[in-house]
């Protein structure tokens, strides 16, 4: 059973996040090809999609307009989004929307 972290007011929530799908390490630090975010994102998603048949999964993708939004990378990001959208039972949500969903099911 999880133990809540005590805070002075409100609540502290951590949403799953990985640097594995962050364009700063992928392109700026590791200097991967422009297609890397698509390839890595697709492989990441495929695993979570299979696991998600039993329980919900969150896939966080961190992108920055000055990195992924440049002409030689944006097409791969568009391709990744199209791939994700081609699957059933997928929800695109902001952090606050994820928190609202979590709070609604945690109350059950």
JOPE-V759777 format. One record per residue. N is the residue number from 1. RES is the residue in one letter. SS is DSSP state (H for helix, E for strand, L for the rest). Layout:
# JOPE-V759777
n: {N	N}
res: {RES	RES}
ss: {SS	SS}
This chain:
# JOPE-V759777
n: {1	2	3	4	5	6	7	8	9	10	11	12	13	14	15	16	17	18	19	20	21	22	23	24	25	26	27	28	29	30	31	32	33	34	35	36	37	38	39	40	41	42	43	44	45	46	47	48	49	50	51	52	53	54	55	56	57	58	59	60	61	62	63	64	65	66	67	68	69	70	71	72	73	74	75	76	77	78	79	80	81	82	83	84	85	86	87	88	89	90	91	92	93	94	95	96	97	98	99	100	101	102	103	104	105	106	107	108}
res: {X	X	X	X	X	X	X	X	X	X	X	X	X	X	X	X	X	X	X	X	X	X	X	X	X	X	X	X	X	X	X	X	X	X	X	X	X	X	X	X	X	X	X	X	X	X	X	X	X	X	X	X	X	X	X	X	X	X	X	X	X	X	X	X	X	X	X	X	X	X	X	X	X	X	X	X	X	X	X	X	X	X	X	X	X	X	X	X	X	X	X	X	X	X	X	X	X	X	X	X	X	X	X	X	X	X	X	X}
ss: {L	L	L	L	L	L	L	L	L	L	L	L	L	L	L	L	L	L	H	H	H	E	H	H	H	H	H	H	H	L	L	L	L	L	L	H	H	H	H	H	H	H	H	H	H	H	H	H	H	H	H	L	L	L	L	L	L	L	L	L	L	E	L	L	L	L	L	L	L	L	H	H	H	H	H	H	H	H	H	H	H	H	H	H	H	L	L	L	L	L	L	L	L	L	H	H	H	H	H	H	H	H	H	H	H	H	L	L}
